[in-house]
Amino acid sequence: MLEIKSKLKIPRSAYKVEVRGQLRLPFESRQKSRLKTKLVSGEEVGMILPRGEILRGGDLVTASDGRVIEIVAEPEKVLHIETKDLARVAYHLGNRHVPVQVGEGFLRITEDHVLEEMVQKLGAKVSHLEAPFEPEAGAYAGGHHQHDEMGHGGKIHDHHHEEHDHEHVHDEHCGHDHGHHHHHK
């Protein structure tokens, strides 16, 4: 099986290289360090990247046989959010640890009916699109792997439902504050 073990680090424009394959992946798969999948051609491939490495559409990776493969951000179901108060909506989404794509005059998140209802209550116009999803790096670049090592699975808490009593399990050895204060039962 073909193996992909590294991402080329310099901007693509710096390369005069022949791209000899494409790998189409949704965002969820582009943030995994280990993955079995297939190239667009149907050839099986195993991805073994360093933890915390996020692949973006247009990135180039090298395969075990020397080929250079282009990463393509696969279109997925997203909510396209438009409002005059993008900062307020972004704050509420960020407070729920949701990956958010920030564009000029819009935000995008993966489809979620609870979050869709929340942003509509905040006065936002929401459209359903199928488009490549490229969220901001933020917590997903570099620092996020720390949570995986502590068994959080990369997700800190689920704050989708605000109007119920809930408990959170925190690892006191995590070493940083998430900026939330909860009343525990």
N, C-alpha and C positions, 0 to 999 in steps of 0.2 A: 504494500500500500504506500502511496505517495505521502510523504510527511512534510508539513510546513512548520518550521521551527523559529523563523525570525522575520521581522518586519524591516524593510529598508528604511533607514532613519532620515535620509536627506529628502527634501521636497521632490516630488515627482518630476518637476520641470528641470531638475538638475541631471536627470537620467537620459541617456541615449541608449535605451535598452528595449529589446523586443519582448513585449508582453505575450506570453504563450499559455494563456488560460485565464479564466475568470471564476471567482468564487462569490456567489450571490448569497448574502446572509442578512436576516433581520437583526436589529440592534441587540436583542437578547443573546443571540449566538455570537455577535461580534465582540462581546465583552467576556466571553468564556476563554479560559486558557487551555482547556482540553476539550476537543470536539471531534467526532467522526462525522463526516459529511461528504458531499460530492461536488466536484467542479461542475460548471454549466455543461461541459461535455459529457458528464455522467461518470467520469473517473472518480473512484473513491479516494478520499484524502483524510489524513489524520492531522489535526492541528495540535501542536504542543508548544504553546507560547509561554513566555514568562508571565507569572501572576500579575494582574493589574494592567496588562497591555490591552488597550481598546483599539479595535480596528475601525477605521472610518472608510466610507466610500471613497475610492480613488487611491487608497493605500496600496503599496506593492509589497508582496511577501515572497520569500524565496522557498522553493521546494527542494526536497532531498536530491532530485535529479538535476538541479541547477536551473530549472525553469523559473521565470519570474511570473507570478500570478497576481492579477489585479483583483482587489476586493471591491465588490459592488454592493451598495446598500440596497437591499431588497425592499421594494415598496411594501408597506404594511398599513393596517387600519389605524389611523390617527385622528385625534380631535384637533382641528385647526381653530384656535381661539383668537378672536379679535375684540378689543375693547380699548376705550380711551385710558383706562387705568391698568395697563399691563403690569406695572410694578406690584399693585395690590394682589392681582390674580397670581402672579409669579410667587409672591410671598406665601400665599396660602397653599400653593402646590408644593413649594419647597419645604414648607412646614410638615408636609406629609412624605417627604423624602422621595418624591416622584421625579424620575428623569424628565427634564423639560428641554425642548428645542426652542431656542430664542431666535426669532427672525426679525426683520425690520417691520414693526407694526403687528407682529403676531407671536403666539406661543403655540407649540404643538406638544401633545402628550399621546401615549398609546390609548386606544379606546378604553373607557371605563365609565359605566353609566353613573356611578356614584359621584365621581369627580366632574363629569359633564353637568350633572344637576347642580353641584356646588358652584362651578364657575358661571353657570347661567344665573344663579341667585345673586352672584356678584355683579350682574349686569353685562356679562360677556355674550357675544354672538359666537355660537359654536357650529362648525361645519364638519361633516364626516368626509375624510379624504383617504385615499390610498396613495401613500407617498413614502419615499425613503425617510427614515427617522434618524436624525443626527443630533441627539441631545447634547447640551453643554457638558463639558468634561467635569467641572466642579469636583464633587466628592467621588466621582467615578474614576478620576485619574490619579493614580499614585496612592492616595491614602485609603481607598476603599478596601484594599486587600487585608488591611489590619482587622476588619470585622470578620472576614472569612476565617482567618486563623483563630478567632475566638469563638467560632461556632455560630455566628449570627447569620451566616449564609448570605452576607452582602446586604441584608435588609435590616434596618434598625428596629423600626416599629411599624405597625400598620395603623394609620390614623384615618382610614377612610370613613369610619363611622364615629361621629362625635357625640351622639346623643345616647350613649349607653355607658354603664359602669364597666371599666376594664382595668386589668392589671398589666403591668409590663415587668419583664424580667430584665434586670440590668446587670452587666458584669462589672463589678466595682473595680476590677483591675484593667478596665478598658483604657484608662489613662486620659480621657477627655470628656468634656461635658457636651451634650447634644443641644443644650439651650432649652430644654424642656423641663418643666417641673410638674410632677404628677402626684396626686394624692393616692397613696396606696391603701388598700383595705387592710 
